[in-house]
Amino acid sequence: MKNLREHLENIDKKTMDMSKSIERVMRISKEIYEKEEFDTKLYGETMVIEEEINLLEVEIREECIQTIAMFQPAASDLRSLVGFMDIAKFLERIADLLKGNLKLLKRIYTQHIKLDSNIKSVIAMSDKVYSIYNIYLDAFSSRDLSSVYMLFGLDEEIDEYRVKIIEEVKEKIRKDESYLDLAVEILLISYKVERISDKIMNLAKSLVYIYKGENMRQKEIVSLKK
C-alpha cells in the first residue's frame, strides 16, 4: 500500500504528463494552422491525445479524492492535492478549446472558404499563447516560480491580439459582406485562443497556490467585492 508521499509523487507525475500532452496538442495544432490544406492525419493524432488527457483528468481527480480520504493530510499536502485537481481541470478545458478550434478550422476547409491574412493574425496569437504555456510548463517542471508572475502581464498582450483581430475583421466586412462567413469562424477561433490564455493564467495561479500557499484567485474575489 502506497503512503501519502508516494501518492503525491504519483499525482505530480500524472499532472506533468497531462501538461506535456497539452503541449503536444498545441504544437500539432500549430502545424495544422500553418499548412495550406487541412491535415487529417495530424488532426486524428490530436483527437487521440485529447482522449488520453480526458482519462488523466479523471485519474488525477479520483486519486486526489482517495488520498484525502485515506490520509487526511496536513495543510500543505492538502493544498497540493487541491491544486493538482485544479490544474487537471484547467488542462482538460484547454484540451477542449484546442479541439474546438481544430474542428472550426476543419469546417472552414470543408466549406472551401478561402483563408486570408486574418488567419495569420490568429496564428500569431496562437504562437504567443503557445510560448506563454511553455513558461508555465517550465515553471512546473523546475518548481521555479520566478517566471510565473511574468505570465500575468503577458495575458494582456493576448487581449490586444484579440482586439486587433476584431477590428481587422470588422473592416473587411464593411468592404465585402461576403466575408461574413469566414469572419464568424475567425472570431470564434480567436475567442477560444483568448480563453486558452485565461486558463493558462489559472494554471499559473494554481502553481503559486501549491508551492507558495498564496491563493491568488481568492484575493481577486475579495478585491472585486470591495
Secondary structure, DSSP 8 states (H G I E B T S, - for coil): ---HHHHHHHHHHHHHHHHHHHHHHHHHHHHHHHSSS--HHHHHHHHHHHHHHHHHHHHHHHHHHHHHHHH---HHHHHHHHHHHHHHHHHHHHHHHHHHHHHHHHHHHHTT----HHHHHHHHHHHHHHHHHHHHHHHHHHT-GGGHHHHHHHHHHHHHHHHHHHHHHHHHHHH-GGGHHHHHHHHHHHHHHHHHHHHHHHHHHHHHHHHH---HHHHHHHHHH-
